C-alpha cells in the first residue's frame, strides 16, 4: 500500500451546529468524519444526515458488541442510514462478526472490527484476564476478523506488522490515538504521530482533539494533511519501541 492514508476527524461534539462549524472549517482538506457514541446519543440521525448532506464520508463508530442477531440488525440499520464505515468489537466473536458481514453484504459499507482499545496496554489486558501482549491479542483477533469476512480492523500503529502478517495488504487498518508531536496524550496510551502512522501503513487515521480543540481547526487539519504528503510506507515497523 503506497497511497496516503485518509484522515478521519472525530466529531466528538455536543450539537449539530458544532458539526456544521467543523465541516465548514475543514471541508477543503477532510472528506471523512466519525460520529461516535457521544454525538450519536445526543443528536442521532440529525448528525448523520448533516454529514451526508455535505457529501462527506461517514464512519459510524458505535462499536457494536452483542448477540449475532442484534448486531446484524444494527449493521443493517447503519447501512440504511448511509454509513460508509461501521465497526463491531472483535471480542464479540466469530459468529457475531460473520452476522455483521452478512448484514452489510451487497452494500458499499465497510465493516471493521475493534481489536484492543488504544487506551489499553499489556497491564490493562492482564487485569481483564487476557494473557500475553497487546500485539499477540490483536493478532488473534485479526485472524478471527479475517475469517469472518470483515474489511479491516481498528488498532494502533504498534500492531500493524502483526495485522499485515495475518490480513495482508488489502486489509484496512484504522488507527486511532493519533497525536501530532508535542500534543498531550490525554487518556490514550499507545499513541503516535501522523507521519509514523502513515509510514507504518495505516489506511485511515482517526484524529479528534488535536483538530477539534485547536484554536484554528482548519490550520490544524491542514498541518496534519501536509505532514502526510510524500510519506513512504516502511517494510519494517517504523514505530520501533515508540
C-alpha positions in Angstrom: 0.0 0.0 0.0 1.6 3.3 -1.1 -1.3 5.7 -1.0 -1.6 8.4 1.6 -4.0 7.5 4.4 -7.3 9.3 4.8 -7.7 11.5 7.8 -11.0 10.9 9.7 -12.0 13.7 12.0 -13.8 12.6 15.2 -16.9 14.7 15.7 -16.9 14.4 19.5 -19.0 17.5 19.9 -22.4 18.2 21.5 -24.6 19.7 18.8 -25.4 19.5 15.1 -24.4 23.2 14.9 -20.9 22.3 16.0 -20.8 19.6 13.3 -21.7 22.3 10.7 -18.9 24.6 12.0 -16.3 21.9 11.8 -17.3 20.7 8.4 -17.4 24.3 7.1 -13.9 24.9 8.5 -12.3 21.6 7.4 -14.2 20.9 4.1 -11.3 21.8 1.9 -9.0 19.1 3.4 -11.1 16.5 5.1 -13.5 14.1 3.5 -14.1 11.6 6.3 -15.9 12.3 9.6 -16.5 10.0 12.6 -19.7 10.0 14.6 -19.3 8.2 17.9 -21.4 7.4 21.0 -21.3 11.0 22.4 -22.7 12.8 19.3 -25.0 9.9 18.2 -26.6 9.7 21.7 -27.3 13.4 21.7 -28.2 14.1 18.1 -28.8 10.7 16.5 -29.8 10.7 12.8 -29.7 14.5 12.6 -25.9 14.4 12.9 -25.6 11.6 10.4 -27.8 13.5 8.0 -25.8 16.6 8.3 -22.5 14.8 7.4 -24.1 13.0 4.4 -25.9 16.2 3.1 -22.5 17.7 2.7 -21.3 14.8 0.6 -18.8 13.6 3.1 -17.9 10.1 4.1 -19.2 8.8 7.4 -17.6 6.4 9.9 -20.3 5.4 12.4 -18.2 4.5 15.4 -20.7 2.7 17.7 -18.6 -0.4 18.3 -21.5 -2.9 18.2 -21.0 -5.9 20.6 -24.0 -8.1 21.3 -25.5 -11.4 20.2 -25.2 -12.0 16.4 -28.9 -11.2 15.6 -28.8 -7.9 17.4 -25.5 -6.9 15.8 -26.7 -7.9 12.3 -29.8 -5.6 12.8 -27.6 -2.7 13.9 -25.2 -3.1 11.0 -28.2 -3.2 8.6 -29.6 -0.1 10.1 -26.2 1.7 9.8 -26.1 0.7 6.1 -29.6 2.1 5.6 -28.8 5.5 7.1 -25.7 5.9 4.8 -22.7 4.9 6.9 -19.7 4.3 4.7 -17.9 2.5 7.6 -19.2 0.9 10.7 -17.5 -1.1 13.5 -18.1 -4.0 15.8 -16.0 -5.4 18.7 -13.8 -8.4 17.5 -14.1 -9.7 21.0 -17.8 -10.4 20.3 -16.5 -13.5 18.4 -16.6 -15.1 15.0 -20.3 -15.7 14.8 -21.2 -12.2 15.7 -18.7 -10.8 13.1 -20.0 -13.1 10.4 -23.5 -11.9 11.1 -22.3 -8.3 10.7 -20.6 -9.2 7.4 -23.8 -10.7 6.1 -25.8 -7.7 7.1 -23.6 -5.4 5.0 -23.3 -7.8 2.0 -24.1 -6.1 -1.3 -23.5 -2.6 0.1 -20.5 -0.3 -0.1 -20.3 0.0 3.6 -17.0 -1.3 5.1 -17.4 -3.3 8.3 -14.4 -3.3 10.6 -13.6 -4.7 14.0 -12.1 -3.1 17.1 -9.2 -5.1 18.4 -7.7 -3.6 21.6 -8.6 0.0 22.5 -5.7 2.4 22.3 -6.4 3.4 25.9 -5.3 -0.1 27.0 -1.8 -1.6 27.4 -0.4 -5.1 28.4 -1.2 -4.4 32.1 -4.8 -3.4 31.3 -5.3 -6.7 29.3 -3.9 -8.8 32.2 -6.3 -7.1 34.6 -9.1 -8.3 32.3 -7.8 -11.9 32.4 -6.1 -11.9 29.0 -2.6 -13.3 29.0 0.1 -12.2 26.6 0.9 -8.9 25.0 -1.4 -6.5 23.2 0.3 -7.4 19.9 -0.4 -11.1 20.4 -4.0 -10.4 21.3 -4.5 -8.1 18.3 -3.1 -10.8 16.0 -5.5 -13.4 17.4 -8.5 -11.0 17.0 -7.3 -10.1 13.5 -7.3 -13.7 12.4 -10.9 -14.0 13.7 -11.9 -10.9 11.8 -10.3 -12.1 8.5 -12.1 -15.5 8.9 -15.4 -13.7 9.4 -15.0 -11.8 6.2 -14.8 -8.3 7.6 -13.0 -5.5 5.8 -10.4 -4.5 8.4 -9.6 -3.7 12.0 -9.2 -0.8 14.4 -5.8 -1.0 16.0 -2.8 1.1 17.0 0.3 1.5 14.8 2.3 -0.7 17.1 0.3 -3.7 15.9 0.3 -3.1 12.2 3.1 -5.6 11.3 1.2 -8.3 13.1 -2.0 -7.3 11.4 -0.5 -7.3 7.9 1.1 -10.8 8.6 -2.5 -12.1 9.1 -4.7 -9.9 6.9 -2.4 -8.9 4.1 -2.0 -5.6 2.3 -5.6 -5.3 1.1 -7.0 -5.4 4.7 -7.9 -2.0 6.1 -6.3 -0.7 9.2 -8.0 2.2 11.0 -5.6 3.9 13.5 -6.9 6.0 16.5 -4.6 7.5 19.1 -3.0 9.9 16.6 -1.2 12.9 18.2 1.0 15.5 16.4 4.4 16.0 18.1 4.0 17.9 21.3 0.3 17.2 21.8 -0.9 15.8 25.1 -1.6 12.0 25.2 -4.8 12.6 27.2 -6.4 9.2 28.0 -4.5 7.4 25.2 -1.6 5.1 26.0 -0.5 3.8 22.6 -0.1 7.0 20.5 2.0 8.0 17.5 2.3 11.0 15.2 0.5 11.1 11.8 3.8 10.6 9.9 4.7 7.5 11.9 1.2 6.1 11.4 1.3 6.7 7.6 4.8 5.2 7.3 3.6 2.1 9.2 0.8 1.6 6.6 -2.4 2.8 8.2 -5.2 3.2 5.8 -7.2 5.7 8.0 -6.0 8.0 10.8 -8.6 9.0 13.3 -7.9 12.4 14.7 -10.1 14.2 17.3 -8.9 16.6 19.9 -5.8 17.8 18.1 -8.1 19.2 15.4 -11.4 19.8 17.1 -10.0 21.5 20.2 -7.4 23.5 18.3 -7.6 27.3 18.3 -7.7 27.1 14.5 -9.1 23.7 13.5 -8.6 24.3 9.8 -4.9 25.1 10.2 -4.5 22.1 12.5 -6.1 19.8 9.9 -4.1 21.3 7.0 -0.9 20.8 9.0 -1.7 17.1 9.6 -2.6 16.5 5.9 0.6 18.3 4.9 2.6 16.1 7.2 1.3 13.0 5.4 2.4 14.2 1.9 5.2 12.2 0.5 5.4 9.7 3.4 6.9 6.4 2.2 5.4 3.2 3.7 8.0 1.2 5.5 8.5 -2.5 5.1 9.6 -2.8 8.7 7.9 -1.3 11.8 8.7 2.4 11.7 7.5 2.9 15.2 10.2 0.7 16.8 9.9 0.9 20.5 7.9 4.2 20.5 
